[in-house]
Every structure is written in structure tokens, then in C-alpha cells.
Amino acid sequence: MTTIPELTKHAREAMHKAVEATRRELSTIRSGKATTSLLDLVRVEAYGSQVPLTQVGLVSAPEPRLLTVQPFDKSLAAAIEKAIRDADLGLNPATQGNLIRVPLPPLSEERRRDLVKVVHKLAEEGRIAVRHARTETIGKLKKLEHTPEDAERRAEKDVQKLHDEHIKQIDQLIHVKEAEIMEV
């Protein structure tokens, strides 16, 4: 049989995971400056399967508007370059010797607005996950047998407080990412 502390702990973990997932998703969205997480979702055709770029090369950001990829295996340079080009990130990599340079073009005002819309969409998905964890937990609290009403109400307030804290964290993530994108 589950207890109130177990349910609130489960709710806290679920909400924390939702915030972390949102943070991870937002880190892959391109802002004005180069960040290695921009290429985290790129998958390369290597050794007969699709593998993450980080498994076939070292990604670094030596300058604010440049990413470089150092392939671990030089024969994969063309596949890495193709994968970055096909990733629909608007990037145009160029191989120089055994180093792939990925210059980041400046973002247009329209592209910045589009990215802000994407940020808000991802954040809303995070908020939905947090709300879902709250709803699920409160539903389970109501089904608990032999629980005093005041303990149940107190637990509901605690879960609501957790919900509010995690929604606030997501809102802060949006605010920071939006400012980062709109910065010229």
C-alpha cells in the first residue's frame, strides 16, 4: 500500500524530470551563440547504423559563432558533414583537413521569432507534464483508504506547492532562453 509521503516523493520526481527534459530540449535550440548541445540531436550514418554525433567526433565551440567537430575516425568526416547538413538546423559545415568547421550564420529577426515560438511550445509540453504529475498524484491521494481528511488536504496543498515551484522553474528557463535568442 502506498503512503502520502511516497506519493508526494513520486510527484516531486516526475515534476523534476519534466523540468529537466524541458531544459535539455531548450538547450538544443539555437540562439545567437555557439553551444555544443546544438548538435546533440544530430545522428550520423556510421558503421551500418545511426549513431549520435558525440560518439563519432569531438564537438567544441572555440568561438561564439563557430562549432568544430573533430572526427575520431577520419573516414567518417564526409558522413558527419552530411548529417549536420541534413539535420535541418540551417548549418553549412565545411571540412578542412581532419576538422569540420560549422559556422553559425546570424539569425534573422523572423527566425528569432520562430525560435521563440518553438521555445514556448516546448515549455508548454513541460508544463503539461508537470500538471499531469500533479493530477495523477491528487487522484491517487483521493483513492487512499484510511487516511484522515486533513492529512489528505495537506498532501494536496504540498503537491500543489511542488507544481507551482516546477512551473516557475520552467517559466525561468523560457525567460532566459528567450532573452538569449532575441539578443543581437
C-alpha positions as CSV (number, residue, x, y, z in Angstrom):
1,M,0.0,0.0,0.0
2,T,1.3,3.4,-0.9
3,T,1.6,6.3,1.6
4,I,1.2,10.0,1.3
5,P,5.0,10.6,1.6
6,E,5.6,8.1,-1.2
7,L,3.1,9.8,-3.4
8,T,4.5,13.2,-2.9
9,K,8.0,12.0,-3.5
10,H,6.9,10.3,-6.7
11,A,5.2,13.6,-7.8
12,R,8.3,15.6,-7.0
13,E,10.5,13.2,-9.1
14,A,8.0,13.3,-12.0
15,M,7.9,17.1,-12.0
16,H,11.7,17.3,-11.7
17,K,12.1,15.0,-14.7
18,A,9.7,17.2,-16.7
19,V,11.7,20.3,-15.9
20,E,15.0,18.6,-16.8
21,A,13.5,17.3,-20.1
22,T,12.4,20.8,-20.9
23,R,15.9,22.2,-20.0
24,R,17.5,19.5,-22.3
25,E,15.1,20.3,-25.2
26,L,15.7,24.1,-24.9
27,S,19.5,23.6,-24.9
28,T,19.2,22.1,-28.4
29,I,17.6,25.3,-29.8
30,R,20.0,27.6,-31.5
31,S,20.5,31.0,-30.0
32,G,22.9,33.7,-31.1
33,K,26.0,32.0,-29.7
34,A,27.6,28.6,-30.4
35,T,26.9,25.8,-28.0
36,T,28.0,22.2,-28.4
37,S,24.5,21.0,-27.3
38,L,23.2,22.4,-30.6
39,L,24.5,19.2,-32.4
40,D,23.3,16.8,-29.7
41,L,20.4,15.5,-31.7
42,V,22.4,15.0,-34.9
43,R,22.7,11.4,-35.9
44,V,25.4,10.1,-38.2
45,E,25.3,7.1,-40.5
46,A,28.4,5.2,-39.3
47,Y,29.4,1.5,-39.2
48,G,26.0,0.5,-40.6
49,S,23.8,2.3,-38.1
50,Q,22.6,5.7,-37.0
51,V,24.8,6.9,-34.0
52,P,24.8,10.2,-32.1
53,L,27.4,12.7,-33.4
54,T,29.1,12.8,-30.0
55,Q,30.0,9.1,-30.4
56,V,31.9,9.6,-33.7
57,G,33.5,13.0,-33.1
58,L,34.5,15.6,-30.5
59,V,32.3,18.7,-30.7
60,S,33.7,22.1,-29.5
61,A,32.8,25.7,-29.6
62,P,36.1,27.6,-30.0
63,E,34.4,30.9,-31.0
64,P,31.0,32.4,-30.3
65,R,29.8,31.9,-33.9
66,L,31.7,28.6,-34.7
67,L,31.4,25.0,-33.8
68,T,34.1,22.4,-34.8
69,V,33.8,18.7,-35.0
70,Q,37.0,16.5,-34.8
71,P,36.1,13.0,-36.1
72,F,37.5,10.1,-34.1
73,D,37.8,8.2,-37.4
74,K,38.8,10.4,-40.4
75,S,36.9,8.2,-42.8
76,L,33.6,9.4,-41.2
77,A,34.3,13.1,-42.0
78,A,32.0,13.1,-45.1
79,A,29.2,11.3,-43.2
80,I,29.4,13.7,-40.3
81,E,29.3,16.7,-42.6
82,K,26.3,15.3,-44.5
83,A,24.5,14.5,-41.2
84,I,25.0,18.1,-39.9
85,R,23.8,19.5,-43.3
86,D,20.7,17.2,-43.3
87,A,19.8,17.9,-39.6
88,D,17.6,20.9,-40.7
89,L,19.5,23.2,-38.4
90,G,20.3,25.7,-41.2
91,L,24.0,25.0,-40.8
92,N,26.6,24.6,-43.6
93,P,29.6,22.6,-42.4
94,A,32.9,22.6,-44.3
95,T,35.8,20.1,-43.9
96,Q,39.3,21.4,-43.5
97,G,41.8,18.6,-43.3
98,N,40.6,16.4,-40.5
99,L,38.5,19.2,-38.8
100,I,34.9,20.0,-39.7
101,R,34.1,23.7,-39.2
102,V,30.4,24.7,-38.7
103,P,30.0,28.5,-38.9
104,L,26.7,29.8,-37.4
105,P,25.1,32.3,-39.6
106,P,23.5,35.3,-37.8
107,L,19.8,34.8,-37.1
108,S,17.3,37.0,-38.9
109,E,14.6,38.7,-36.9
110,E,11.9,36.4,-38.4
111,R,14.0,33.3,-37.5
112,R,14.4,34.6,-33.9
113,R,10.6,35.0,-33.6
114,D,10.1,31.5,-34.9
115,L,12.6,30.1,-32.4
116,V,10.8,31.9,-29.6
117,K,7.6,30.2,-30.7
118,V,9.3,26.8,-30.6
119,V,10.7,27.6,-27.1
120,H,7.1,28.4,-25.9
121,K,5.8,25.2,-27.4
122,L,8.5,23.1,-25.7
123,A,7.9,24.8,-22.4
124,E,4.2,24.2,-22.7
125,E,4.9,20.5,-23.1
126,G,7.0,20.7,-19.9
127,R,4.2,22.4,-18.1
128,I,1.7,19.8,-19.3
129,A,4.0,17.0,-17.9
130,V,4.1,18.9,-14.5
131,R,0.4,19.3,-14.4
132,H,-0.1,15.7,-15.3
133,A,2.1,14.6,-12.4
134,R,0.0,16.8,-10.1
135,T,-3.3,15.5,-11.4
136,E,-2.2,11.9,-11.2
137,T,-0.9,12.3,-7.6
138,I,-4.0,14.0,-6.4
139,G,-6.1,11.3,-8.0
140,K,-4.1,8.6,-6.1
141,L,-4.4,10.6,-2.9
142,K,-8.2,10.6,-3.1
143,K,-8.1,6.8,-3.6
144,L,-6.1,6.2,-0.4
145,E,-8.1,4.4,2.2
146,H,-8.0,5.0,6.0
147,T,-6.5,8.5,5.5
148,P,-7.7,11.4,7.6
149,E,-9.2,14.2,5.5
150,D,-6.9,16.9,6.9
151,A,-3.8,14.8,6.0
152,E,-5.2,14.3,2.5
153,R,-5.9,18.1,2.2
154,R,-2.4,18.9,3.5
155,A,-0.8,16.5,1.0
156,E,-2.9,18.1,-1.8
157,K,-1.5,21.5,-0.8
158,D,2.0,20.2,-0.8
159,V,1.6,18.7,-4.3
160,Q,0.1,22.0,-5.5
161,K,3.1,23.8,-4.0
162,L,5.5,21.4,-5.8
163,H,3.6,22.0,-9.0
164,D,3.8,25.8,-8.6
165,E,7.6,25.6,-7.9
166,H,8.3,23.5,-11.0
167,I,6.1,25.6,-13.3
168,K,8.1,28.7,-12.0
169,Q,11.3,26.9,-12.9
170,I,10.1,26.2,-16.5
171,D,9.0,29.9,-16.8
172,Q,12.5,31.0,-15.7
173,L,14.0,28.6,-18.4
174,I,11.8,30.2,-21.0
175,H,12.7,33.7,-19.9
176,V,16.5,33.0,-20.1
177,K,16.2,31.2,-23.5
178,E,14.0,33.9,-25.0
179,A,16.5,36.6,-23.9
180,E,19.3,34.5,-25.3
181,I,17.6,34.1,-28.7
182,M,16.5,37.8,-29.0
183,E,20.0,39.1,-28.1
184,V,21.6,40.5,-31.2
